[in-house]
Amino acid sequence: MCKFKIIDEGDRVYLKFKGDLTIEHGEKIKEALNQVLTQGKDIFVDLDDMIKVDLCFIQALLAAQKSAWNSQLSFMVSENEVLKKYAQSLGCMLKKMKVFSPEVLKLVKNKTNIKEL
């Protein structure tokens, strides 16, 4: 299962994923990332409810980040242990990805209408 929710907050967009972010759900992941990229606003990706991840998702996330940066947009991703452990198992650290801590995510959520999926 893979779900996503997009919340438009004026000058930024929040994308909240839930479930398995794997190749089986690649089209849905691509759809979600494309929807937020086409809005031309800063992007915050919330991965708090991610259960499973694979290389397909990491590649999609990095490609979306590159697209956002090429458009002079901010692209931030919430810190997630599942993602971190998977990346480490592949031998990478995701150093290029702007990751924000749970404390920052809490502040961001308090300023938005993000609700559970």
C-alpha positions in Angstrom: 0.0 0.0 0.0 1.2 3.5 -0.8 -0.7 6.7 -0.2 0.1 10.3 -0.5 -1.4 13.6 0.4 -0.6 17.1 -0.9 -1.2 20.2 1.1 -0.8 23.6 -0.5 0.2 26.2 2.0 0.6 29.3 -0.2 4.3 29.6 -0.9 5.1 26.0 -0.2 3.7 22.5 -0.7 3.8 19.6 1.7 3.8 16.0 0.3 3.1 13.3 2.9 3.8 9.7 2.0 2.4 6.7 3.8 3.2 3.0 3.4 5.5 1.1 1.1 7.6 3.4 -1.2 8.8 0.7 -3.5 9.0 -0.1 -7.2 5.5 -1.7 -7.1 4.2 1.8 -6.4 6.5 3.7 -8.7 3.8 5.2 -10.8 2.0 6.6 -7.8 5.3 8.0 -6.3 6.1 9.6 -9.7 2.6 11.1 -9.9 2.9 12.6 -6.4 6.3 14.1 -7.0 5.3 15.5 -10.4 2.2 17.1 -8.9 4.3 19.0 -6.3 7.0 19.9 -8.8 4.6 21.5 -11.3 3.2 23.8 -8.6 6.4 25.9 -8.7 6.6 26.2 -4.9 9.1 25.1 -2.2 8.6 21.4 -1.3 8.6 19.6 2.0 8.4 15.8 1.8 7.1 14.1 5.0 8.2 10.4 5.3 7.2 9.8 8.9 4.7 7.1 7.9 6.9 5.3 5.5 7.1 1.6 6.2 9.3 0.2 3.4 11.6 1.8 0.8 13.7 0.7 -2.1 16.2 2.1 -4.6 13.4 3.2 -7.0 12.1 5.6 -4.4 15.5 7.0 -3.5 16.2 7.6 -7.2 12.8 9.3 -7.7 13.4 11.5 -4.6 16.8 12.6 -5.8 15.5 13.3 -9.3 12.7 15.4 -7.9 15.2 17.3 -5.7 17.4 18.0 -8.7 14.3 19.3 -10.7 13.3 21.5 -7.8 16.8 22.9 -7.3 17.1 23.5 -11.1 13.9 25.6 -10.7 15.4 27.5 -7.7 13.0 25.8 -5.3 13.7 24.4 -1.9 13.3 20.6 -1.5 13.4 19.2 2.0 12.8 15.6 3.2 11.9 14.5 6.7 14.4 12.4 8.6 13.4 8.7 8.5 15.2 5.7 10.0 13.9 3.3 7.4 15.3 5.5 4.6 18.6 6.1 6.4 19.2 2.4 7.1 18.3 1.4 3.6 20.6 4.0 2.1 23.4 2.9 4.4 22.9 -0.7 3.3 23.5 0.4 -0.2 26.7 2.2 0.9 25.4 5.7 0.5 24.7 8.5 3.0 22.2 10.7 1.1 24.5 13.7 1.9 23.1 15.7 -1.0 19.5 15.5 0.3 18.3 18.2 2.6 16.9 16.3 5.5 15.1 18.0 8.3 14.9 16.6 11.9 11.7 15.4 13.7 11.8 18.7 15.7 11.7 20.8 12.5 9.0 18.5 11.1 6.9 19.1 14.2 7.2 22.9 13.7 6.3 22.6 10.0 3.2 20.4 10.8 2.0 22.9 13.4 2.0 25.6 10.8 0.1 23.6 8.2 -3.0 21.5 7.8 -1.2 18.2 7.6 -3.3 15.4 9.1 -2.8 11.7 9.2 -3.8 9.8 6.0 
